[in-house]
Amino acid sequence: MSLDKMLKKNILITQIRGFSGLTRGQKANLTGLGLRGIGSKSSLLCSESILGMVRKIEHLIKIDVE
C-alpha cells in the first residue's frame, strides 16, 4: 500500500534498524515518531506531517496498517 493511501488511518510503526550512522534529522524523526530503539513500536494516526517524517526514514522502519 502506498503511503498516500494511509492518510487518516491508524498505522503501527516498528523500528528495524538502529541509530548508528544517521543524520541529526533522521534521529529527530525517529524520536518524534516515538521510537527509541530496535524493536520499539508506535501506533499513530496517519497525517501529512507523520507521512513526511516516515518518508525520511523509510529504510529504518516497518509500517503496518491497523
CHARMM-style PDB file with segment names, atoms N, HN, CA, C and O in Angstrom:
ATOM      1  N   MET     1       0.851  -1.178   0.000  1.00  0.00      PROA
ATOM      2  CA  MET     1       0.000   0.000   0.000  1.00  0.00      PROA
ATOM      3  C   MET     1       0.892   1.235   0.000  1.00  0.00      PROA
ATOM      4  O   MET     1       1.849   1.310   0.771  1.00  0.00      PROA
ATOM      5  N   SER     2       0.588   2.195  -0.851  1.00  0.00      PROA
ATOM      6  HN  SER     2      -0.190   2.134  -1.477  1.00  0.00      PROA
ATOM      7  CA  SER     2       1.394   3.409  -0.888  1.00  0.00      PROA
ATOM      8  C   SER     2       1.112   4.253   0.354  1.00  0.00      PROA
ATOM      9  O   SER     2       0.063   4.132   0.986  1.00  0.00      PROA
ATOM     10  N   LEU     3       2.067   5.100   0.680  1.00  0.00      PROA
ATOM     11  HN  LEU     3       2.919   5.199   0.166  1.00  0.00      PROA
ATOM     12  CA  LEU     3       1.935   5.903   1.889  1.00  0.00      PROA
ATOM     13  C   LEU     3       0.763   6.875   1.802  1.00  0.00      PROA
ATOM     14  O   LEU     3       0.118   7.145   2.815  1.00  0.00      PROA
ATOM     15  N   ASP     4       0.476   7.405   0.620  1.00  0.00      PROA
ATOM     16  HN  ASP     4       1.001   7.185  -0.202  1.00  0.00      PROA
ATOM     17  CA  ASP     4      -0.609   8.372   0.487  1.00  0.00      PROA
ATOM     18  C   ASP     4      -1.974   7.756   0.776  1.00  0.00      PROA
ATOM     19  O   ASP     4      -2.888   8.472   1.186  1.00  0.00      PROA
ATOM     20  N   LYS     5      -2.136   6.468   0.577  1.00  0.00      PROA
ATOM     21  HN  LYS     5      -1.394   5.886   0.244  1.00  0.00      PROA
ATOM     22  CA  LYS     5      -3.413   5.806   0.836  1.00  0.00      PROA
ATOM     23  C   LYS     5      -3.626   5.517   2.316  1.00  0.00      PROA
ATOM     24  O   LYS     5      -4.692   5.040   2.704  1.00  0.00      PROA
ATOM     25  N   MET     6      -2.622   5.800   3.148  1.00  0.00      PROA
ATOM     26  HN  MET     6      -1.756   6.187   2.832  1.00  0.00      PROA
ATOM     27  CA  MET     6      -2.717   5.542   4.582  1.00  0.00      PROA
ATOM     28  C   MET     6      -3.251   6.735   5.365  1.00  0.00      PROA
ATOM     29  O   MET     6      -3.452   6.627   6.574  1.00  0.00      PROA
ATOM     30  N   LEU     7      -3.485   7.870   4.710  1.00  0.00      PROA
ATOM     31  HN  LEU     7      -3.322   7.957   3.727  1.00  0.00      PROA
ATOM     32  CA  LEU     7      -3.952   9.062   5.417  1.00  0.00      PROA
ATOM     33  C   LEU     7      -5.227   8.774   6.206  1.00  0.00      PROA
ATOM     34  O   LEU     7      -6.131   8.088   5.728  1.00  0.00      PROA
ATOM     35  N   LYS     8      -5.279   9.310   7.413  1.00  0.00      PROA
ATOM     36  HN  LYS     8      -4.545   9.867   7.801  1.00  0.00      PROA
ATOM     37  CA  LYS     8      -6.419   9.194   8.333  1.00  0.00      PROA
ATOM     38  C   LYS     8      -6.692   7.760   8.789  1.00  0.00      PROA
ATOM     39  O   LYS     8      -7.803   7.445   9.215  1.00  0.00      PROA
ATOM     40  N   LYS     9      -5.681   6.891   8.701  1.00  0.00      PROA
ATOM     41  HN  LYS     9      -4.779   7.147   8.355  1.00  0.00      PROA
ATOM     42  CA  LYS     9      -5.791   5.527   9.220  1.00  0.00      PROA
ATOM     43  C   LYS     9      -4.760   5.368  10.324  1.00  0.00      PROA
ATOM     44  O   LYS     9      -3.748   6.068  10.338  1.00  0.00      PROA
ATOM     45  N   ASN    10      -5.011   4.455  11.244  1.00  0.00      PROA
ATOM     46  HN  ASN    10      -5.833   3.887  11.232  1.00  0.00      PROA
ATOM     47  CA  ASN    10      -4.022   4.152  12.270  1.00  0.00      PROA
ATOM     48  C   ASN    10      -2.941   3.284  11.661  1.00  0.00      PROA
ATOM     49  O   ASN    10      -3.229   2.313  10.961  1.00  0.00      PROA
ATOM     50  N   ILE    11      -1.682   3.644  11.934  1.00  0.00      PROA
ATOM     51  HN  ILE    11      -1.449   4.433  12.503  1.00  0.00      PROA
ATOM     52  CA  ILE    11      -0.565   2.842  11.444  1.00  0.00      PROA
ATOM     53  C   ILE    11       0.298   2.435  12.629  1.00  0.00      PROA
ATOM     54  O   ILE    11       0.408   3.161  13.618  1.00  0.00      PROA
ATOM     55  N   LEU    12       0.899   1.277  12.511  1.00  0.00      PROA
ATOM     56  HN  LEU    12       0.809   0.688  11.708  1.00  0.00      PROA
ATOM     57  CA  LEU    12       1.828   0.778  13.512  1.00  0.00      PROA
ATOM     58  C   LEU    12       3.220   0.835  12.896  1.00  0.00      PROA
ATOM     59  O   LEU    12       3.481   0.203  11.872  1.00  0.00      PROA
ATOM     60  N   ILE    13       4.109   1.592  13.524  1.00  0.00      PROA
ATOM     61  HN  ILE    13       3.897   2.105  14.356  1.00  0.00      PROA
ATOM     62  CA  ILE    13       5.470   1.763  13.029  1.00  0.00      PROA
ATOM     63  C   ILE    13       6.407   0.997  13.944  1.00  0.00      PROA
ATOM     64  O   ILE    13       6.372   1.177  15.162  1.00  0.00      PROA
ATOM     65  N   THR    14       7.243   0.146  13.370  1.00  0.00      PROA
ATOM     66  HN  THR    14       7.271   0.000  12.381  1.00  0.00      PROA
ATOM     67  CA  THR    14       8.219  -0.636  14.118  1.00  0.00      PROA
ATOM     68  C   THR    14       9.615  -0.291  13.630  1.00  0.00      PROA
ATOM     69  O   THR    14       9.877  -0.311  12.427  1.00  0.00      PROA
ATOM     70  N   GLN    15      10.507   0.026  14.551  1.00  0.00      PROA
ATOM     71  HN  GLN    15      10.294   0.043  15.528  1.00  0.00      PROA
ATOM     72  CA  GLN    15      11.884   0.338  14.175  1.00  0.00      PROA
ATOM     73  C   GLN    15      12.638  -0.960  13.954  1.00  0.00      PROA
ATOM     74  O   GLN    15      12.632  -1.838  14.817  1.00  0.00      PROA
ATOM     75  N   ILE    16      13.293  -1.091  12.793  1.00  0.00      PROA
ATOM     76  HN  ILE    16      13.298  -0.377  12.092  1.00  0.00      PROA
ATOM     77  CA  ILE    16      14.012  -2.319  12.466  1.00  0.00      PROA
ATOM     78  C   ILE    16      15.521  -2.118  12.348  1.00  0.00      PROA
ATOM     79  O   ILE    16      16.261  -3.092  12.208  1.00  0.00      PROA
ATOM     80  N   ARG    17      15.985  -0.877  12.402  1.00  0.00      PROA
ATOM     81  HN  ARG    17      15.384  -0.085  12.516  1.00  0.00      PROA
ATOM     82  CA  ARG    17      17.417  -0.586  12.363  1.00  0.00      PROA
ATOM     83  C   ARG    17      17.757   0.429  13.437  1.00  0.00      PROA
ATOM     84  O   ARG    17      16.890   1.168  13.903  1.00  0.00      PROA
ATOM     85  N   GLY    18      19.016   0.462  13.824  1.00  0.00      PROA
ATOM     86  HN  GLY    18      19.720  -0.138  13.445  1.00  0.00      PROA
ATOM     87  CA  GLY    18      19.455   1.320  14.917  1.00  0.00      PROA
ATOM     88  C   GLY    18      19.798   2.738  14.502  1.00  0.00      PROA
ATOM     89  O   GLY    18      19.657   3.113  13.338  1.00  0.00      PROA
ATOM     90  N   PHE    19      20.256   3.529  15.486  1.00  0.00      PROA
ATOM     91  HN  PHE    19      20.370   3.225  16.432  1.00  0.00      PROA
ATOM     92  CA  PHE    19      20.564   4.939  15.293  1.00  0.00      PROA
ATOM     93  C   PHE    19      21.951   5.178  14.697  1.00  0.00      PROA
ATOM     94  O   PHE    19      22.245   6.297  14.278  1.00  0.00      PROA
ATOM     95  N   SER    20      22.793   4.180  14.649  1.00  0.00      PROA
ATOM     96  HN  SER    20      22.554   3.271  14.990  1.00  0.00      PROA
ATOM     97  CA  SER    20      24.178   4.348  14.230  1.00  0.00      PROA
ATOM     98  C   SER    20      24.281   4.856  12.798  1.00  0.00      PROA
ATOM     99  O   SER    20      23.671   4.298  11.887  1.00  0.00      PROA
ATOM    100  N   GLY    21      25.049   5.910  12.610  1.00  0.00      PROA
ATOM    101  HN  GLY    21      25.544   6.364  13.350  1.00  0.00      PROA
ATOM    102  CA  GLY    21      25.316   6.439  11.281  1.00  0.00      PROA
ATOM    103  C   GLY    21      24.221   7.319  10.702  1.00  0.00      PROA
ATOM    104  O   GLY    21      24.263   7.641   9.515  1.00  0.00      PROA
ATOM    105  N   LEU    22      23.254   7.713  11.496  1.00  0.00      PROA
ATOM    106  HN  LEU    22      23.220   7.452  12.461  1.00  0.00      PROA
ATOM    107  CA  LEU    22      22.157   8.542  10.992  1.00  0.00      PROA
ATOM    108  C   LEU    22      22.497  10.022  11.114  1.00  0.00      PROA
ATOM    109  O   LEU    22      23.336  10.421  11.923  1.00  0.00      PROA
ATOM    110  N   THR    23      21.832  10.821  10.299  1.00  0.00      PROA
ATOM    111  HN  THR    23      21.151  10.498   9.642  1.00  0.00      PROA
ATOM    112  CA  THR    23      21.972  12.267  10.432  1.00  0.00      PROA
ATOM    113  C   THR    23      21.149  12.734  11.633  1.00  0.00      PROA
ATOM    114  O   THR    23      20.319  11.992  12.158  1.00  0.00      PROA
ATOM    115  N   ARG    24      21.388  13.947  12.049  1.00  0.00      PROA
ATOM    116  HN  ARG    24      22.062  14.549  11.623  1.00  0.00      PROA
ATOM    117  CA  ARG    24      20.661  14.508  13.179  1.00  0.00      PROA
ATOM    118  C   ARG    24      19.158  14.568  12.893  1.00  0.00      PROA
ATOM    119  O   ARG    24      18.344  14.317  13.782  1.00  0.00      PROA
ATOM    120  N   GLY    25      18.795  14.901  11.656  1.00  0.00      PROA
ATOM    121  HN  GLY    25      19.456  15.105  10.934  1.00  0.00      PROA
ATOM    122  CA  GLY    25      17.393  14.976  11.279  1.00  0.00      PROA
ATOM    123  C   GLY    25      16.699  13.630  11.308  1.00  0.00      PROA
ATOM    124  O   GLY    25      15.544  13.534  11.724  1.00  0.00      PROA
ATOM    125  N   GLN    26      17.398  12.577  10.864  1.00  0.00      PROA
ATOM    126  HN  GLN    26      18.336  12.654  10.526  1.00  0.00      PROA
ATOM    127  CA  GLN    26      16.814  11.236  10.890  1.00  0.00      PROA
ATOM    128  C   GLN    26      16.593  10.771  12.329  1.00  0.00      PROA
ATOM    129  O   GLN    26      15.569  10.161  12.635  1.00  0.00      PROA
ATOM    130  N   LYS    27      17.542  11.057  13.203  1.00  0.00      PROA
ATOM    131  HN  LYS    27      18.374  11.553  12.955  1.00  0.00      PROA
ATOM    132  CA  LYS    27      17.378  10.700  14.620  1.00  0.00      PROA
ATOM    133  C   LYS    27      16.201  11.443  15.226  1.00  0.00      PROA
ATOM    134  O   LYS    27      15.437  10.880  16.009  1.00  0.00      PROA
ATOM    135  N   ALA    28      16.059  12.710  14.860  1.00  0.00      PROA
ATOM    136  HN  ALA    28      16.679  13.167  14.223  1.00  0.00      PROA
ATOM    137  CA  ALA    28      14.950  13.514  15.382  1.00  0.00      PROA
ATOM    138  C   ALA    28      13.610  12.963  14.897  1.00  0.00      PROA
ATOM    139  O   ALA    28      12.635  12.959  15.649  1.00  0.00      PROA
ATOM    140  N   ASN    29      13.552  12.500  13.649  1.00  0.00      PROA
ATOM    141  HN  ASN    29      14.343  12.504  13.038  1.00  0.00      PROA
ATOM    142  CA  ASN    29      12.312  11.923  13.136  1.00  0.00      PROA
ATOM    143  C   ASN    29      11.960  10.634  13.865  1.00  0.00      PROA
ATOM    144  O   ASN    29      10.788  10.397  14.159  1.00  0.00      PROA
ATOM    145  N   LEU    30      12.942   9.803  14.160  1.00  0.00      PROA
ATOM    146  HN  LEU    30      13.894   9.996  13.921  1.00  0.00      PROA
ATOM    147  CA  LEU    30      12.676   8.568  14.906  1.00  0.00      PROA
ATOM    148  C   LEU    30      12.110   8.874  16.283  1.00  0.00      PROA
ATOM    149  O   LEU    30      11.118   8.273  16.695  1.00  0.00      PROA
ATOM    150  N   THR    31      12.735   9.804  16.997  1.00  0.00      PROA
ATOM    151  HN  THR    31      13.541  10.292  16.662  1.00  0.00      PROA
ATOM    152  CA  THR    31      12.239  10.121  18.332  1.00  0.00      PROA
ATOM    153  C   THR    31      10.900  10.853  18.256  1.00  0.00      PROA
ATOM    154  O   THR    31      10.052  10.685  19.133  1.00  0.00      PROA
ATOM    155  N   GLY    32      10.704  11.657  17.221  1.00  0.00      PROA
ATOM    156  HN  GLY    32      11.392  11.794  16.509  1.00  0.00      PROA
ATOM    157  CA  GLY    32       9.431  12.344  17.040  1.00  0.00      PROA
ATOM    158  C   GLY    32       8.279  11.389  16.796  1.00  0.00      PROA
ATOM    159  O   GLY    32       7.136  11.681  17.145  1.00  0.00      PROA
ATOM    160  N   LEU    33       8.582  10.246  16.196  1.00  0.00      PROA
ATOM    161  HN  LEU    33       9.511  10.009  15.912  1.00  0.00      PROA
ATOM    162  CA  LEU    33       7.558   9.227  15.969  1.00  0.00      PROA
ATOM    163  C   LEU    33       7.384   8.322  17.181  1.00  0.00      PROA
ATOM    164  O   LEU    33       6.538   7.427  17.168  1.00  0.00      PROA
ATOM    165  N   GLY    34       8.172   8.544  18.226  1.00  0.00      PROA
ATOM    166  HN  GLY    34       8.858   9.271  18.237  1.00  0.00      PROA
ATOM    167  CA  GLY    34       8.025   7.772  19.462  1.00  0.00      PROA
ATOM    168  C   GLY    34       8.823   6.482  19.470  1.00  0.00      PROA
ATOM    169  O   GLY    34       8.521   5.574  20.244  1.00  0.00      PROA
ATOM    170  N   LEU    35       9.845   6.386  18.612  1.00  0.00      PROA
ATOM    171  HN  LEU    35      10.090   7.124  17.983  1.00  0.00      PROA
ATOM    172  CA  LEU    35      10.666   5.181  18.545  1.00  0.00      PROA
ATOM    173  C   LEU    35      11.961   5.412  19.313  1.00  0.00      PROA
ATOM    174  O   LEU    35      12.586   6.466  19.191  1.00  0.00      PROA
ATOM    175  N   ARG    36      12.366   4.405  20.115  1.00  0.00      PROA
ATOM    176  HN  ARG    36      11.859   3.548  20.214  1.00  0.00      PROA
ATOM    177  CA  ARG    36      13.519   4.570  20.984  1.00  0.00      PROA
ATOM    178  C   ARG    36      14.642   3.603  20.698  1.00  0.00      PROA
ATOM    179  O   ARG    36      15.740   3.777  21.226  1.00  0.00      PROA
ATOM    180  N   GLY    37      14.413   2.594  19.885  1.00  0.00      PROA
ATOM    181  HN  GLY    37      13.521   2.452  19.457  1.00  0.00      PROA
ATOM    182  CA  GLY    37      15.454   1.621  19.593  1.00  0.00      PROA
ATOM    183  C   GLY    37      14.884   0.491  18.758  1.00  0.00      PROA
ATOM    184  O   GLY    37      13.684   0.444  18.488  1.00  0.00      PROA
ATOM    185  N   ILE    38      15.749  -0.409  18.358  1.00  0.00      PROA
ATOM    186  HN  ILE    38      16.724  -0.370  18.578  1.00  0.00      PROA
ATOM    187  CA  ILE    38      15.324  -1.522  17.521  1.00  0.00      PROA
ATOM    188  C   ILE    38      14.239  -2.315  18.248  1.00  0.00      PROA
ATOM    189  O   ILE    38      14.387  -2.667  19.419  1.00  0.00      PROA
ATOM    190  N   GLY    39      13.155  -2.587  17.538  1.00  0.00      PROA
ATOM    191  HN  GLY    39      13.035  -2.301  16.587  1.00  0.00      PROA
ATOM    192  CA  GLY    39      12.044  -3.343  18.097  1.00  0.00      PROA
ATOM    193  C   GLY    39      10.972  -2.495  18.750  1.00  0.00      PROA
ATOM    194  O   GLY    39       9.895  -3.003  19.063  1.00  0.00      PROA
ATOM    195  N   SER    40      11.239  -1.210  18.966  1.00  0.00      PROA
ATOM    196  HN  SER    40      12.114  -0.797  18.712  1.00  0.00      PROA
ATOM    197  CA  SER    40      10.204  -0.374  19.582  1.00  0.00      PROA
ATOM    198  C   SER    40       9.105  -0.077  18.563  1.00  0.00      PROA
ATOM    199  O   SER    40       9.355   0.014  17.361  1.00  0.00      PROA
ATOM    200  N   LYS    41       7.890   0.071  19.071  1.00  0.00      PROA
ATOM    201  HN  LYS    41       7.687  -0.003  20.047  1.00  0.00      PROA
ATOM    202  CA  LYS    41       6.722   0.258  18.213  1.00  0.00      PROA
ATOM    203  C   LYS    41       5.959   1.495  18.648  1.00  0.00      PROA
ATOM    204  O   LYS    41       5.993   1.898  19.811  1.00  0.00      PROA
ATOM    205  N   SER    42       5.266   2.089  17.680  1.00  0.00      PROA
ATOM    206  HN  SER    42       5.237   1.762  16.736  1.00  0.00      PROA
ATOM    207  CA  SER    42       4.455   3.260  17.948  1.00  0.00      PROA
ATOM    208  C   SER    42       3.219   3.213  17.066  1.00  0.00      PROA
ATOM    209  O   SER    42       3.321   2.970  15.864  1.00  0.00      PROA
ATOM    210  N   SER    43       2.057   3.445  17.655  1.00  0.00      PROA
ATOM    211  HN  SER    43       1.975   3.643  18.632  1.00  0.00      PROA
ATOM    212  CA  SER    43       0.809   3.467  16.909  1.00  0.00      PROA
ATOM    213  C   SER    43       0.353   4.915  16.786  1.00  0.00      PROA
ATOM    214  O   SER    43       0.173   5.604  17.791  1.00  0.00      PROA
ATOM    215  N   LEU    44       0.166   5.376  15.547  1.00  0.00      PROA
ATOM    216  HN  LEU    44       0.312   4.817  14.731  1.00  0.00      PROA
ATOM    217  CA  LEU    44      -0.166   6.772  15.293  1.00  0.00      PROA
ATOM    218  C   LEU    44      -1.278   6.891  14.270  1.00  0.00      PROA
ATOM    219  O   LEU    44      -1.469   6.011  13.431  1.00  0.00      PROA
ATOM    220  N   LEU    45      -2.012   7.998  14.351  1.00  0.00      PROA
ATOM    221  HN  LEU    45      -1.857   8.713  15.033  1.00  0.00      PROA
ATOM    222  CA  LEU    45      -2.985   8.334  13.324  1.00  0.00      PROA
ATOM    223  C   LEU    45      -2.213   9.016  12.203  1.00  0.00      PROA
ATOM    224  O   LEU    45      -1.540  10.021  12.434  1.00  0.00      PROA
ATOM    225  N   CYS    46      -2.304   8.489  11.019  1.00  0.00      PROA
ATOM    226  HN  CYS    46      -2.850   7.673  10.831  1.00  0.00      PROA
ATOM    227  CA  CYS    46      -1.514   8.960   9.887  1.00  0.00      PROA
ATOM    228  C   CYS    46      -2.014  10.316   9.398  1.00  0.00      PROA
ATOM    229  O   CYS    46      -3.197  10.487   9.106  1.00  0.00      PROA
ATOM    230  N   SER    47      -1.107  11.266   9.315  1.00  0.00      PROA
ATOM    231  HN  SER    47      -0.145  11.128   9.553  1.00  0.00      PROA
ATOM    232  CA  SER    47      -1.412  12.597   8.796  1.00  0.00      PROA
ATOM    233  C   SER    47      -0.280  12.993   7.844  1.00  0.00      PROA
ATOM    234  O   SER    47       0.689  12.252   7.677  1.00  0.00      PROA
ATOM    235  N   GLU    48      -0.411  14.150   7.234  1.00  0.00      PROA
ATOM    236  HN  GLU    48      -1.198  14.752   7.370  1.00  0.00      PROA
ATOM    237  CA  GLU    48       0.607  14.618   6.296  1.00  0.00      PROA
ATOM    238  C   GLU    48       1.955  14.799   6.990  1.00  0.00      PROA
ATOM    239  O   GLU    48       2.991  14.460   6.418  1.00  0.00      PROA
ATOM    240  N   SER    49       1.955  15.326   8.209  1.00  0.00      PROA
ATOM    241  HN  SER    49       1.114  15.601   8.673  1.00  0.00      PROA
ATOM    242  CA  SER    49       3.217  15.538   8.915  1.00  0.00      PROA
ATOM    243  C   SER    49       3.874  14.215   9.301  1.00  0.00      PROA
ATOM    244  O   SER    49       5.095  14.081   9.219  1.00  0.00      PROA
ATOM    245  N   ILE    50       3.072  13.243   9.719  1.00  0.00      PROA
ATOM    246  HN  ILE    50       2.081  13.352   9.785  1.00  0.00      PROA
ATOM    247  CA  ILE    50       3.600  11.915  10.049  1.00  0.00      PROA
ATOM    248  C   ILE    50       4.185  11.273   8.787  1.00  0.00      PROA
ATOM    249  O   ILE    50       5.264  10.682   8.836  1.00  0.00      PROA
ATOM    250  N   LEU    51       3.479  11.387   7.662  1.00  0.00      PROA
ATOM    251  HN  LEU    51       2.602  11.867   7.622  1.00  0.00      PROA
ATOM    252  CA  LEU    51       3.985  10.828   6.411  1.00  0.00      PROA
ATOM    253  C   LEU    51       5.299  11.466   5.991  1.00  0.00      PROA
ATOM    254  O   LEU    51       6.171  10.786   5.451  1.00  0.00      PROA
ATOM    255  N   GLY    52       5.450  12.754   6.231  1.00  0.00      PROA
ATOM    256  HN  GLY    52       4.741  13.306   6.670  1.00  0.00      PROA
ATOM    257  CA  GLY    52       6.703  13.433   5.909  1.00  0.00      PROA
ATOM    258  C   GLY    52       7.863  12.859   6.695  1.00  0.00      PROA
ATOM    259  O   GLY    52       8.946  12.650   6.148  1.00  0.00      PROA
ATOM    260  N   MET    53       7.642  12.602   7.985  1.00  0.00      PROA
ATOM    261  HN  MET    53       6.763  12.771   8.429  1.00  0.00      PROA
ATOM    262  CA  MET    53       8.703  12.019   8.812  1.00  0.00      PROA
ATOM    263  C   MET    53       8.993  10.594   8.382  1.00  0.00      PROA
ATOM    264  O   MET    53      10.151  10.180   8.333  1.00  0.00      PROA
ATOM    265  N   VAL    54       7.940   9.837   8.068  1.00  0.00      PROA
ATOM    266  HN  VAL    54       6.999  10.174   8.108  1.00  0.00      PROA
ATOM    267  CA  VAL    54       8.096   8.441   7.658  1.00  0.00      PROA
ATOM    268  C   VAL    54       8.902   8.347   6.363  1.00  0.00      PROA
ATOM    269  O   VAL    54       9.748   7.463   6.226  1.00  0.00      PROA
ATOM    270  N   ARG    55       8.650   9.239   5.420  1.00  0.00      PROA
ATOM    271  HN  ARG    55       7.963   9.957   5.531  1.00  0.00      PROA
ATOM    272  CA  ARG    55       9.364   9.204   4.136  1.00  0.00      PROA
ATOM    273  C   ARG    55      10.862   9.410   4.312  1.00  0.00      PROA
ATOM    274  O   ARG    55      11.651   8.863   3.541  1.00  0.00      PROA
ATOM    275  N   LYS    56      11.270  10.187   5.311  1.00  0.00      PROA
ATOM    276  HN  LYS    56      10.629  10.631   5.937  1.00  0.00      PROA
ATOM    277  CA  LYS    56      12.686  10.454   5.554  1.00  0.00      PROA
ATOM    278  C   LYS    56      13.422   9.250   6.140  1.00  0.00      PROA
ATOM    279  O   LYS    56      14.642   9.138   6.018  1.00  0.00      PROA
ATOM    280  N   ILE    57      12.659   8.342   6.785  1.00  0.00      PROA
ATOM    281  HN  ILE    57      11.668   8.433   6.884  1.00  0.00      PROA
ATOM    282  CA  ILE    57      13.314   7.223   7.474  1.00  0.00      PROA
ATOM    283  C   ILE    57      12.719   5.871   7.081  1.00  0.00      PROA
ATOM    284  O   ILE    57      12.760   4.923   7.865  1.00  0.00      PROA
ATOM    285  N   GLU    58      12.170   5.782   5.879  1.00  0.00      PROA
ATOM    286  HN  GLU    58      12.137   6.553   5.243  1.00  0.00      PROA
ATOM    287  CA  GLU    58      11.530   4.535   5.429  1.00  0.00      PROA
ATOM    288  C   GLU    58      12.456   3.329   5.525  1.00  0.00      PROA
ATOM    289  O   GLU    58      11.997   2.216   5.778  1.00  0.00      PROA
ATOM    290  N   HSD    59      13.756   3.540   5.327  1.00  0.00      PROA
ATOM    291  HN  HSD    59      14.130   4.444   5.122  1.00  0.00      PROA
ATOM    292  CA  HSD    59      14.713   2.434   5.349  1.00  0.00      PROA
ATOM    293  C   HSD    59      15.006   1.925   6.759  1.00  0.00      PROA
ATOM    294  O   HSD    59      15.678   0.906   6.920  1.00  0.00      PROA
ATOM    295  N   LEU    60      14.509   2.620   7.777  1.00  0.00      PROA
ATOM    296  HN  LEU    60      13.963   3.448   7.646  1.00  0.00      PROA
ATOM    297  CA  LEU    60      14.773   2.250   9.164  1.00  0.00      PROA
ATOM    298  C   LEU    60      13.575   1.638   9.873  1.00  0.00      PROA
ATOM    299  O   LEU    60      13.702   1.143  10.992  1.00  0.00      PROA
ATOM    300  N   ILE    61      12.400   1.668   9.224  1.00  0.00      PROA
ATOM    301  HN  ILE    61      12.296   2.070   8.314  1.00  0.00      PROA
ATOM    302  CA  ILE    61      11.171   1.253   9.891  1.00  0.00      PROA
ATOM    303  C   ILE    61      10.353   0.304   9.038  1.00  0.00      PROA
ATOM    304  O   ILE    61      10.577   0.166   7.835  1.00  0.00      PROA
ATOM    305  N   LYS    62       9.388  -0.354   9.693  1.00  0.00      PROA
ATOM    306  HN  LYS    62       9.206  -0.243  10.670  1.00  0.00      PROA
ATOM    307  CA  LYS    62       8.393  -1.187   9.011  1.00  0.00      PROA
ATOM    308  C   LYS    62       7.034  -0.612   9.377  1.00  0.00      PROA
ATOM    309  O   LYS    62       6.788  -0.279  10.536  1.00  0.00      PROA
ATOM    310  N   ILE    63       6.140  -0.493   8.380  1.00  0.00      PROA
ATOM    311  HN  ILE    63       6.339  -0.763   7.438  1.00  0.00      PROA
ATOM    312  CA  ILE    63       4.837   0.122   8.593  1.00  0.00      PROA
ATOM    313  C   ILE    63       3.744  -0.888   8.346  1.00  0.00      PROA
ATOM    314  O   ILE    63       3.751  -1.586   7.332  1.00  0.00      PROA
ATOM    315  N   ASP    64       2.786  -0.973   9.284  1.00  0.00      PROA
ATOM    316  HN  ASP    64       2.780  -0.406  10.108  1.00  0.00      PROA
ATOM    317  CA  ASP    64       1.608  -1.826   9.131  1.00  0.00      PROA
ATOM    318  C   ASP    64       0.372  -0.970   9.373  1.00  0.00      PROA
ATOM    319  O   ASP    64       0.372  -0.105  10.249  1.00  0.00      PROA
ATOM    320  N   VAL    65      -0.684  -1.213   8.592  1.00  0.00      PROA
ATOM    321  HN  VAL    65      -0.684  -1.916   7.881  1.00  0.00      PROA
ATOM    322  CA  VAL    65      -1.953  -0.529   8.796  1.00  0.00      PROA
ATOM    323  C   VAL    65      -2.784  -1.328   9.779  1.00  0.00      PROA
ATOM    324  O   VAL    65      -2.963  -2.534   9.613  1.00  0.00      PROA
ATOM    325  N   GLU    66      -3.293  -0.655  10.804  1.00  0.00      PROA
ATOM    326  HN  GLU    66      -3.147   0.325  10.938  1.00  0.00      PROA
ATOM    327  CA  GLU    66      -4.090  -1.354  11.822  1.00  0.00      PROA
ATOM    328  C   GLU    66      -5.530  -1.425  11.406  1.00  0.00      PROA
ATOM    329  OT1 GLU    66      -6.356  -1.977  12.133  1.00  0.00      PROA
TER     330      GLU     66
END
